């Protein structure tokens, strides 16, 4: 059961990192667009 929980936590942190990267990328894109226009 220990390995199972560890892998689940790994998946959760990976999804969290992906979401953070997406949010960061979107906010950076809008920031750059607002500077350009």
Buried (B, 14 or more C-beta within 10 A) or exposed (E): EEEEEEEEEEEEEEEEEEEEEEEEEEEEEEEEEEEEE
